[in-house]
Amino acid sequence: MQNVMGIINLNGDEKLLKEITECRPLAAVPFGGRYRVIDFVLSSMVNSGIENVGILLHDKYRSIMDHLRSGKEWDLARKSDGLFILPSGQPRLPGSKLGDVDNLYHNLDYLENSRQQYVLLSGSSMVCNINYRKAFKYHQDSGADITILYKEMAENEGEQAEGMSLILDDTGRMLDMSFVSKTLGVKRMSMDMYILKRELLIEFVKECKSVGDTNLIRDGFYKNRDKLKIYGFQYKGYFANIHSLQSYYKHNMELLKVDKWQDLFMKAGLVYTKVKDEAPAKYQESAKVANTMVANGCIVGGRVENSILFRGVKVHKGAYIKDSIIMQKCEIAENAIVENVICDKDVQITAGKWLKGEKNYPLFVEKGTVV
């Protein structure tokens, strides 16, 4: 797929994730013990042979730039092609939001000067490990103008299905799209991933910009669905759409199930992330750990069950953690109890405190908080 360039669009809807995206974009949110959400899409692109990847920024981009750096961990620190940071180019009032059309238009020189003929345009809220080669071959064989990747969702998976549902005919051609809420059963959930020719993308960006449209998918692709051959390609592997704090908690916790973990990490290529040289986790004699994902640099002296500990977490003797997500460099002091809780980075739970949420509504503790 050296003839395909990748663009990861960070301009997503984060209104139901405002607690965890207060100081970072969704793409930079920690996930799965040692990764960030963007690692999965970016690694999938690299494993599929894509050598030119642009990151379309919006705001709060310091953390994502710190994480990606030169792109070395993804083999994108190259003399030719590689990783490109695409900033938004227009000032805006606090709280206002530019659409992706404005950001793409500001970076038209990147699109126009790239040597690849095709573009894989992806959002940044999806967690999956996918080889795009099959989707690209389908795109070429079908003669599609645009191919949308989708996931078949069972009715009992409705809580994952916040987004767009595709309505396809018997040949796989898209007839319509509809927004669905988490309360509805969904058959074909758009993965917010699109394959099309680079020249067609440039044409849509210029056309939308000329008439004041701001949303590429809605104002460009969807409005022209009758003129274009838009097809759907079904993906059958693990897929998680992070659209709310509840979905973030749920999809992290389901990785504690062996089949889910293997489906994400073992059935496709490797998932790369920023390298940090830390010692292995240390378990003291008093530690009791069951069904828990523990990252490097952790020191565990207490009891931990059904939880995820990110790098550098300290759990003191007598502390108890259950069904919780504890992010980097948090500290849980002696005899503290934490259950159904998401602790952002650098949180300190002092001795004897008891924090308890519900599985459907986990308690969130902001970054740097001392309780």
C-alpha positions in Angstrom: 0.0 0.0 0.0 2.8 2.4 -0.8 0.4 4.1 -3.1 -1.8 5.1 -0.2 -1.3 8.0 2.2 -2.9 8.1 5.7 -4.6 11.0 7.4 -5.7 10.7 11.0 -8.3 13.4 11.8 -8.3 14.5 15.5 -11.3 16.8 15.0 -13.8 14.6 16.7 -16.9 15.0 19.0 -15.6 14.9 22.6 -18.6 16.4 24.4 -19.3 13.1 26.3 -15.6 12.8 27.2 -15.0 16.3 28.5 -13.6 15.0 31.8 -10.9 12.9 30.3 -10.2 15.2 27.3 -9.9 18.4 29.3 -6.2 18.7 28.7 -5.7 16.4 25.7 -7.3 15.2 22.5 -9.1 11.9 22.5 -6.3 10.5 20.4 -3.9 11.0 23.2 -6.0 9.4 26.0 -4.2 6.4 27.6 -5.7 3.0 26.8 -5.0 -0.6 27.5 -2.3 -0.2 30.2 0.5 1.4 28.1 -1.0 2.7 24.9 -2.7 5.8 23.6 -5.9 5.6 21.5 -4.1 6.9 18.4 -1.5 4.0 18.6 -4.0 1.5 17.2 -5.0 3.3 14.0 -1.5 4.5 13.4 0.1 1.1 13.9 -2.5 -0.4 11.6 -1.6 2.0 8.8 2.1 1.3 9.3 1.6 -2.5 9.4 -0.4 -2.2 6.1 2.6 -0.6 4.4 1.5 3.0 4.5 4.6 5.2 4.7 3.1 8.7 4.6 0.8 9.6 7.5 -0.5 13.1 8.3 -1.9 13.9 11.8 -4.7 16.6 11.3 -4.6 18.5 14.6 -7.3 20.6 16.2 -6.5 21.9 19.6 -4.9 20.7 22.9 -2.2 19.1 20.7 0.8 19.3 23.0 0.3 15.9 24.5 -0.2 14.2 21.1 3.0 15.8 19.8 4.9 14.7 22.9 3.7 11.2 22.3 4.4 10.9 18.6 7.6 13.0 18.5 9.4 12.1 15.3 7.4 8.9 14.6 10.4 6.7 15.2 8.5 4.1 17.2 6.2 3.6 14.1 9.1 3.6 11.6 7.9 7.0 10.3 11.1 9.0 11.0 12.0 9.0 7.3 13.9 11.1 4.8 11.1 10.5 2.3 7.5 10.5 3.4 7.1 9.7 7.1 5.0 11.4 9.8 3.6 14.9 9.2 2.0 17.2 11.7 -0.9 19.2 10.1 -1.9 22.1 12.3 -5.1 24.1 12.0 -4.2 27.4 10.5 -6.9 29.9 11.6 -7.4 31.6 15.0 -10.6 30.9 16.8 -12.5 32.2 19.8 -12.3 30.1 23.0 -14.9 27.3 22.9 -15.4 27.6 19.1 -14.5 24.8 16.8 -13.4 24.6 13.2 -14.5 21.8 11.0 -12.2 19.4 9.3 -12.7 21.1 6.0 -11.0 24.2 7.3 -8.1 22.2 8.6 -7.7 20.2 5.4 -7.9 23.3 3.3 -5.1 24.9 5.3 -3.0 21.9 4.6 -3.8 21.5 0.9 -0.1 21.8 0.0 0.5 18.6 1.9 -2.2 16.8 -0.1 -1.2 18.3 -3.4 2.5 17.5 -3.0 2.2 14.0 -1.8 3.2 11.3 -4.3 0.5 8.7 -3.4 -2.6 8.3 -5.5 -5.0 7.2 -2.8 -5.9 8.4 0.7 -7.0 6.5 3.8 -8.8 9.1 5.9 -9.5 8.0 9.5 -11.0 9.4 12.7 -9.2 9.0 16.0 -11.7 7.5 18.4 -11.5 3.8 17.2 -9.6 1.0 18.8 -8.9 -1.8 16.4 -6.0 -3.7 14.8 -6.7 -4.0 11.1 -4.8 -4.8 8.0 -6.1 -2.3 5.4 -4.8 -4.3 2.4 -8.0 -6.2 2.0 -10.1 -3.1 2.2 -7.9 -1.3 -0.4 -8.1 -4.3 -2.8 -11.9 -4.3 -2.4 -11.9 -0.6 -3.2 -10.0 -1.1 -6.4 -11.9 -4.2 -7.5 -15.3 -2.7 -6.9 -14.5 0.5 -8.8 -15.8 2.6 -5.8 -15.2 6.3 -5.6 -15.3 6.0 -1.8 -15.1 2.9 0.4 -16.3 3.1 4.0 -15.1 0.5 6.5 -17.9 -0.8 8.8 -18.4 -3.3 11.5 -21.5 -5.5 11.9 -22.9 -4.9 15.4 -25.2 -7.3 17.2 -28.2 -5.8 19.0 -26.7 -6.5 22.4 -23.7 -4.4 21.4 -25.8 -1.3 21.0 -23.9 0.7 23.7 -20.9 0.7 21.3 -22.9 2.1 18.4 -22.8 5.8 18.9 -22.3 7.2 15.4 -23.3 6.5 11.8 -25.1 3.4 10.5 -24.7 2.4 6.8 -27.7 1.3 4.7 -26.3 -0.8 1.8 -27.9 -2.6 -1.1 -27.2 -6.2 -2.1 -24.0 -5.3 -3.9 -22.5 -3.4 -1.0 -23.2 0.1 -2.4 -24.3 2.7 0.1 -27.9 3.9 -0.2 -28.0 6.1 2.9 -26.5 6.9 6.3 -28.3 7.5 9.6 -27.2 8.6 13.0 -27.9 6.1 15.7 -27.8 6.4 19.5 -26.6 3.8 21.9 -30.2 2.7 22.6 -30.7 1.3 19.2 -29.6 -2.1 17.7 -27.3 -1.5 14.8 -26.3 -3.7 11.9 -23.6 -1.8 10.0 -21.6 0.7 12.1 -19.3 3.1 10.3 -15.8 2.9 11.5 -15.1 6.5 10.4 -12.5 5.2 7.9 -12.7 6.1 4.2 -10.6 5.2 1.2 -10.7 7.4 -1.9 -8.4 9.0 -4.5 -6.3 11.9 -3.3 -7.5 14.1 -6.2 -11.1 13.4 -5.2 -10.4 14.4 -1.6 -8.8 17.7 -2.8 -11.8 18.4 -5.0 -14.2 17.9 -2.1 -12.2 20.1 0.2 -12.1 23.0 -2.3 -15.8 22.6 -3.1 -16.9 22.6 0.5 -14.6 25.5 1.4 -16.0 27.6 -1.5 -19.6 27.4 -0.2 -18.8 27.6 3.5 -19.4 24.0 4.4 -17.3 22.7 7.4 -17.9 19.0 7.7 -16.2 16.8 5.0 -18.2 13.7 5.6 -21.6 15.3 5.9 -21.2 18.2 3.4 -18.9 16.5 1.0 -19.5 12.7 0.9 -23.0 12.4 2.2 -24.6 15.2 0.1 -23.1 13.7 -3.0 -24.0 10.1 -2.3 -26.3 9.8 -5.3 -23.5 11.0 -7.7 -20.8 8.8 -6.2 -20.2 5.1 -6.0 -19.8 4.7 -2.3 -19.4 1.1 -1.1 -19.0 -0.5 2.4 -16.3 -2.9 3.4 -17.0 -5.2 6.4 -14.3 -5.5 9.1 -14.7 -8.6 11.3 -12.1 -8.2 14.0 -12.1 -6.4 17.4 -13.5 -2.9 17.2 -14.2 -0.3 20.0 -15.6 3.2 19.5 -14.6 5.5 22.3 -17.5 8.0 22.4 -18.2 8.5 26.1 -16.6 8.0 29.6 -18.7 4.9 30.0 -17.6 3.4 26.7 -13.9 4.2 27.6 -14.3 2.3 30.9 -16.1 -0.6 29.3 -13.7 -1.2 26.4 -10.7 -0.9 28.7 -12.1 -3.4 31.1 -13.1 -5.9 28.4 -9.4 -6.3 27.6 -9.1 -8.3 30.8 -11.0 -11.1 28.9 -8.4 -13.3 27.2 -10.4 -13.6 24.0 -10.8 -9.8 23.6 -7.2 -9.2 24.3 -6.0 -11.8 21.9 -8.4 -10.5 19.2 -6.9 -7.0 19.5 -3.2 -7.8 20.0 -2.5 -11.2 18.6 -4.5 -11.7 15.4 -3.0 -8.8 13.3 0.2 -6.9 13.4 2.0 -5.4 16.4 0.7 -2.3 18.1 3.5 0.3 18.6 3.7 3.1 21.2 6.1 5.5 22.7 9.0 3.7 24.3 9.7 4.4 28.0 12.7 2.7 29.7 11.2 1.5 32.9 11.9 -1.4 35.2 9.5 -4.3 35.3 6.6 -4.2 37.7 7.6 -5.1 41.3 5.3 -7.2 43.6 5.9 -7.0 47.3 5.3 -9.9 49.6 2.0 -8.4 50.7 0.7 -8.1 47.1 -2.4 -10.0 45.9 -3.1 -9.5 42.2 -5.9 -11.2 40.2 -7.0 -10.7 36.6 -5.2 -7.4 36.3 -3.1 -5.8 33.6 0.0 -4.3 35.2 2.4 -2.1 33.2 6.1 -1.5 33.7 7.3 0.6 36.6 4.5 -0.3 38.9 5.1 -1.2 42.6 2.3 -3.3 44.1 2.0 -4.0 47.8 -1.8 -4.1 48.2 -4.6 -6.1 46.7 -5.7 -5.5 43.1 -8.6 -7.3 41.3 -10.0 -6.9 37.7 -8.2 -3.6 37.1 -5.7 -1.9 34.8 -2.6 -0.3 36.2 -0.7 2.0 33.8 3.0 2.7 34.1 4.5 3.8 37.4 1.5 3.2 39.6 2.2 2.7 43.3 -0.2 0.6 45.4 0.8 0.6 49.1 0.3 -2.3 51.5 -3.3 -2.6 52.7 -4.8 -0.7 49.7 -7.5 -2.4 47.7 -8.3 -1.7 44.0 -11.2 -3.4 42.2 -12.7 -2.9 38.7 -10.7 0.3 38.2 -8.4 2.0 35.7 -5.4 3.7 37.3 -3.4 5.8 34.9 0.3 6.7 35.0 2.1 7.6 38.2 -0.9 7.5 40.5 -0.4 6.5 44.1 -2.9 4.6 46.2 -1.9 4.9 49.9 -2.3 2.4 52.8 -5.8 1.1 53.5 -7.4 3.1 50.7 -10.2 1.5 48.8 -10.9 2.2 45.1 -13.7 0.5 43.2 -15.2 1.3 39.8 -13.0 4.3 39.5 -11.0 6.0 36.7 -8.0 7.8 38.0 -6.3 10.2 35.6 -2.6 10.7 35.7 -0.7 11.7 38.9 -3.7 11.2 41.2 -3.0 10.5 44.9 -5.5 8.7 47.0 -4.4 9.2 50.6 -4.5 6.7 53.4 -7.9 5.4 54.5 -10.0 7.0 51.8 -12.8 5.1 50.1 -13.8 5.9 46.5 -16.6 3.9 44.8 -18.4 4.4 41.6 -20.8 2.1 39.6 -19.9 -0.1 36.7 -22.4 1.8 34.5 -21.2 5.2 35.8 -17.6 5.0 37.0 -16.3 7.7 39.3 -13.7 9.9 37.5 -10.8 11.6 39.4 -9.2 14.4 37.5 -5.5 14.6 36.7 -3.2 15.6 39.6 -6.0 15.5 42.2 -5.1 14.6 45.8 -8.0 12.9 47.6 
